[in-house]
Amino acid sequence: MSNPFLPGAPKEFDMLPKHTFEWSARSVSGSRKEINDDSWIAFATGGQHGTVMLATDDERTMVTSDLIYAVSDGMGGGNAGNVASALILEYLSEHIPETFRAAAAGFYPDYLARLEDIITKIHHAINEKGEADENRKGMAATLTLAWFTPDNMYFAHVGDSRLYRYRDGELQQLSQDHTFVWKQFQRGEISELQFRNHPRRSALYNVMGGGHFSTTPQVDVVDYKPGDRFMLCSDGIVDGLGQKSIAGEFSENLDSTSSLADACISRAIENDGTDDTTLITICVK
């Protein structure tokens, strides 16, 4: 798939629309946790400046670089959870730029296939790291990633962190929780309240690492347009906020991604706050 903003792109890219993205990230350790096992990352890559790590609150006009945002919720004893989530995001920042180096050589990638390949490599790398250290054996983490190109937003997801899109007053969960309880909820067998209070709501059948032979990510592509707002979050947000509450925060905090992030994380912690709580809010201007 050709990307006109990749290295070596023709001058015609100057005629294409350039979107400005505003974003804010927040992460708070759970009240029962000594270590925050959540991690997040935001970076731009593909332009003449290579890979650039992005600040917690900022905005950037997409000209020659794609924008990548990701959240990971680690699990495992001791410090294994925070190590797993941090390593996953570190590996992402190393593997995704390879896409652009290949494109510079004339090989234009299939983004979805590329995402599957990256996640498979990282999954095995986490398992290898866990096997090499008894204190981190079986460490694992979720991953929710949003990759904005000039044309579309590609996303990859493993576990029960989430990706939402808010468009024209409607909130849509783009990611699928990788739990059997979530499937029950989606089939209408249990209510949202029953789902949120279910004792096995966080029992994942799909994770990054964990000693599992393989992982099966959800990968997909969606369009985006000015006015769209997105949120990536760990399940600490979901613990404290139901779907209607999240939609309400989107509708009530239209001024900035910062006000939306602060409102969501504050309310989620006020209502629960026992688990680590992390989010990235994004607005397409």
C-alpha positions in Angstrom: 0.0 0.0 0.0 1.6 3.3 -1.1 2.0 6.0 1.5 2.8 9.4 -0.1 4.3 10.7 3.2 7.0 8.0 3.3 10.6 8.8 2.6 11.2 9.6 -1.0 7.6 10.6 -1.6 6.8 12.9 -4.6 6.3 16.6 -4.1 2.6 16.1 -4.8 2.2 15.3 -1.0 2.2 19.1 -0.5 -1.2 19.2 -2.1 -2.7 16.6 0.3 -4.7 17.7 3.4 -2.6 17.9 6.5 -4.3 17.0 9.8 -3.3 18.4 13.2 -3.4 16.0 16.1 -3.7 17.0 19.7 -3.2 14.5 22.4 -2.8 14.0 26.2 -1.6 11.1 28.2 -2.1 10.2 31.9 -1.1 7.3 34.1 -1.7 6.7 37.8 -0.8 3.8 39.9 -3.6 1.8 41.6 -4.3 2.4 45.3 -3.4 -1.2 46.1 -0.3 -1.2 43.9 3.3 -0.3 44.8 4.4 -0.4 41.2 2.5 1.0 38.1 2.4 -1.9 35.6 0.9 0.3 32.9 3.0 2.0 30.2 2.2 4.3 27.3 4.1 5.7 24.4 3.6 8.3 21.7 6.0 8.9 18.8 6.3 10.2 15.3 8.2 8.2 12.7 8.9 8.1 9.0 10.0 11.7 8.4 13.3 13.2 7.8 14.0 13.4 11.6 13.5 9.7 12.1 11.7 8.6 15.2 10.7 11.3 17.7 9.3 10.6 21.1 6.3 12.9 21.8 5.4 14.8 25.0 2.6 14.1 27.4 0.5 17.0 26.2 1.1 18.3 22.7 -0.1 18.7 19.2 1.5 18.1 15.8 0.6 18.6 12.2 1.1 15.5 10.2 3.3 16.4 7.3 6.0 13.8 6.7 5.6 11.5 9.8 3.1 9.0 10.9 1.9 9.2 14.5 1.8 6.1 16.8 0.2 5.9 20.2 0.0 2.8 22.4 -1.0 1.6 25.9 0.1 -1.6 27.6 -1.0 -3.1 30.9 1.6 -5.5 32.4 1.0 -8.5 34.5 3.2 -10.9 36.5 4.7 -11.1 39.9 7.2 -8.7 41.4 8.3 -6.2 38.9 7.6 -8.4 35.9 4.4 -6.6 34.8 5.9 -3.2 34.5 8.9 -4.7 32.7 6.7 -6.5 30.2 4.6 -3.4 29.3 7.7 -1.1 29.1 9.6 -3.6 26.9 6.6 -4.1 24.5 6.5 -0.3 23.9 10.2 -0.1 23.5 10.2 -2.8 20.9 7.3 -1.1 19.1 9.4 2.1 18.8 12.2 0.0 17.3 10.2 -2.2 14.9 7.7 0.2 13.4 10.4 2.5 12.0 11.7 -0.5 10.0 8.5 -0.1 7.9 9.8 3.3 6.6 13.3 2.1 6.0 11.8 -0.7 3.8 9.6 1.9 2.0 12.7 4.1 1.3 14.1 1.1 -0.5 11.0 0.8 -2.6 9.0 -1.8 -0.7 5.6 -0.4 0.3 4.1 -2.4 3.1 0.7 -3.9 3.9 0.1 -2.1 7.2 -2.1 -4.8 8.7 0.3 -7.6 7.8 3.1 -5.5 9.1 1.4 -5.0 12.4 0.7 -8.8 12.8 4.4 -9.5 12.1 5.6 -6.9 14.6 3.3 -8.2 17.3 4.4 -11.8 16.7 8.1 -10.7 17.0 7.5 -8.8 20.2 5.4 -11.7 21.7 8.3 -14.1 21.3 10.8 -11.5 22.5 8.8 -11.1 25.8 8.7 -14.8 26.2 12.4 -15.1 25.7 13.1 -12.3 28.3 10.8 -14.1 30.8 12.5 -17.4 30.3 15.9 -15.8 30.9 15.0 -14.5 34.3 13.3 -16.6 36.9 11.8 -13.5 38.6 10.1 -12.5 35.3 9.0 -16.0 34.1 5.6 -15.8 32.5 5.5 -12.0 32.4 2.9 -10.7 30.1 1.0 -7.6 29.0 -1.8 -6.2 26.9 -1.3 -3.9 24.0 -3.5 -1.4 22.3 -1.9 0.6 19.5 -3.2 3.3 17.1 -1.1 4.1 14.0 -2.2 7.2 12.2 -1.1 7.6 8.6 -2.2 10.4 6.3 -5.0 8.2 4.9 -6.2 6.0 7.8 -5.8 4.8 11.3 -4.5 1.3 11.6 -4.8 -0.4 15.0 -3.6 -3.5 16.7 -4.9 -5.0 20.0 -4.2 -7.8 22.4 -5.9 -8.2 25.8 -8.5 -6.0 27.5 -7.0 -2.5 27.2 -9.3 -0.5 24.9 -9.5 1.8 21.9 -12.5 4.1 21.5 -13.6 6.5 18.8 -16.0 9.3 19.4 -17.6 10.7 16.3 -20.7 12.9 15.8 -21.8 12.3 19.4 -21.5 8.5 19.3 -18.9 6.5 21.2 -17.7 3.3 19.5 -15.4 0.7 21.1 -13.1 -0.3 18.2 -11.1 -3.0 20.1 -12.5 -6.3 21.4 -11.8 -7.5 24.9 -10.0 -10.8 24.7 -12.1 -12.4 27.5 -14.9 -14.9 27.4 -16.9 -12.7 29.7 -16.8 -9.9 27.2 -18.1 -12.3 24.5 -21.0 -13.1 26.8 -21.7 -9.4 27.1 -21.5 -8.8 23.4 -24.0 -11.7 22.8 -26.4 -10.0 25.2 -26.2 -12.9 27.7 -25.2 -10.6 30.5 -25.8 -6.9 31.2 -23.0 -4.3 31.3 -23.3 -4.2 35.1 -23.0 -7.9 35.3 -20.0 -7.8 32.9 -18.3 -5.1 35.0 -18.8 -7.0 38.3 -18.0 -10.5 36.9 -15.2 -12.2 38.8 -13.6 -13.4 35.6 -13.9 -10.2 33.7 -10.1 -9.8 33.5 -9.3 -13.5 32.7 -7.6 -13.0 29.3 -7.3 -15.8 26.7 -5.0 -13.6 24.6 -1.9 -11.7 25.8 1.5 -10.6 24.8 4.0 -13.0 26.3 2.9 -15.1 29.3 4.8 -18.1 28.0 2.1 -18.8 25.4 3.2 -20.3 22.1 1.4 -17.7 20.1 -0.8 -14.7 20.3 -3.6 -13.6 17.9 -3.9 -9.8 17.6 -7.0 -8.0 16.4 -5.7 -5.8 13.6 -7.9 -3.5 11.6 -8.1 -0.1 9.8 -10.6 2.7 10.1 -11.0 6.1 8.6 -10.7 9.3 10.6 -11.8 12.9 9.9 -11.5 16.3 11.6 -13.5 16.3 14.8 -12.9 12.7 15.6 -11.6 11.9 19.1 -10.0 8.7 20.2 -9.0 7.2 23.5 -6.6 4.3 24.3 -6.9 3.1 27.9 -6.0 0.4 30.3 -8.8 -1.5 32.1 -8.4 0.9 35.1 -10.6 3.3 33.2 -13.2 0.6 32.5 -13.2 -0.4 36.2 -14.3 3.1 37.1 -16.4 4.2 34.1 -19.2 2.5 32.2 -19.8 3.1 28.5 -22.3 5.8 29.1 -20.0 7.6 31.5 -17.1 7.6 29.1 -19.4 8.9 26.3 -20.6 11.6 28.7 -17.0 12.7 29.4 -16.4 13.0 25.7 -19.4 15.2 25.2 -18.7 17.4 28.2 -15.0 17.9 27.5 -14.8 19.2 23.9 -12.3 22.0 24.6 -9.1 20.0 24.8 -7.7 16.5 25.1 -6.2 17.5 28.4 -9.5 18.3 30.0 -10.9 15.0 28.6 -8.0 13.0 30.0 -8.1 14.7 33.4 -11.9 14.2 33.7 -11.8 10.5 32.7 -9.0 9.5 34.9 -10.2 11.5 37.9 -13.7 10.1 37.7 -12.4 6.5 37.1 -10.1 6.8 40.2 -12.8 8.3 42.3 -15.2 5.5 41.4 -12.6 2.7 41.8 -8.9 3.4 41.5 -7.7 0.1 42.8 -5.9 -0.8 39.5 -3.4 1.2 37.5 -5.2 3.6 35.3 -3.7 4.9 32.0 -5.1 6.7 29.0 -4.2 8.6 25.9 -6.8 11.0 24.4 -6.4 12.2 20.8 -8.3 14.8 18.8 -8.1 15.2 15.0 -8.3 18.9 14.2 
